[in-house]
């Protein structure tokens, strides 16, 4: 009888491999066979497609129908193949005489023939653009997919519209433009009173994409400071914005247009599981660390997180990626984020209030492992404010002023090495973080006295490079090294407790 080929795509993390929907009509008892490693939601397409075709006024072929989703070893999930299967049946049965080779079709069919929206349209749209195909999406998905530059895109609301369009009888409805709105206002750094040292460390962290730890009694402003970090970071460029939006698209959390160029800020609760933080599931989905890609992941009251959850951060902090392996499939998601953690220095709130013994404090703080602390470059104490500070009326520096200095430092890094200082590898550090022989010997002596690891040596050297960039100095000098070493307050607290 007849054979039809229609293109669609599966989804593996942020990748969208091509799927060819092969439809064959043959003689024999009427039946509908769907093969090609489909999951339950795909197998159910048989009933959805049959009802959609009949209710749209088409004839459902009285033949043996075999639909193969190739390649056969690639798992298929979701309802996005419904539209491609329906068009393949129409083409194979002679009810659609059109060339479908330059199109890719996505959409779940309602029993009435309406095309329902799907999850993860941006990775599919990016793959269509790379293949130079025209993507046909449900209209709601097409509104989001039009943010991919230079893509050939169509949006439809009903199977009949797609049929008429392919026969060149009528055009598909125009895709509405996303309404522009003012950028979302972010918390301003001027709202935080005092804490000059913590603000300085926050600026350094923003300028070099460094990880940061804040500790101090409850109510001193640790959470306020962390929540204002995203507001002093440079805006996302187009590539970063598109990659971030693709992650949110896969997670079924499309980003509003007013947040398109804003850095993500994620603050998961301390009861979240390792899968919620890192990602996972039978069909792998991104976790909080991937949703924080190119932005900030803030863990408040970090000792309250289960230790296995915290340890799962170690590999992504080094590689900037997370690999999720399950029995049936594997997926990779980007996870290049800035980690900011905050904690009280004791279970009772302060290590000097006498309410907790040194042993209780050591046990509480030991929930943060040494390897995890090694990956946090900046540590700062956020103390109680002096009496009368809250009632003073002096003007604090706003986020916009700090953001200008951060952007200038980032621009220096971009022109020099094409990335932030925190992302330098060892070879690049040897080129861009050179020290004089005297400063190198002094720096190693200080690290030996502080009992810091080789990883800490490299982390602090990157911080010193950022301090030089903020001061617009071409080379690192000893003042940068000393300031970088001063931001190890948590290590000093741990040494104090060990000697107590």
TACOR-V253956 format. One record per helix or strand of 3 or more residues. SS is the DSSP state (h for helix, s for strand). FROM is the first residue (numbers start at 1). TO is the last residue. If there is no record, write none. Layout:
SS|FROM|TO + SS|FROM|TO
This chain:
s|2|9 + s|18|26 + s|31|35 + h|40|43 + h|45|55 + s|64|70 + h|82|92 + s|103|105 + s|114|116 + h|121|131 + s|134|138 + h|139|145 + s|153|156 + h|159|166 + h|189|191 + h|196|208 + s|212|215 + h|222|227 + h|230|232 + h|238|250 + h|257|259 + h|274|278 + h|288|291 + s|296|299 + h|302|304 + h|307|311 + h|313|319 + s|321|325 + s|330|334 + s|338|343 + h|358|365 + h|370|374 + s|378|381 + h|399|417 + h|421|423 + h|426|432 + h|437|450 + h|454|470 + h|478|486 + h|489|499
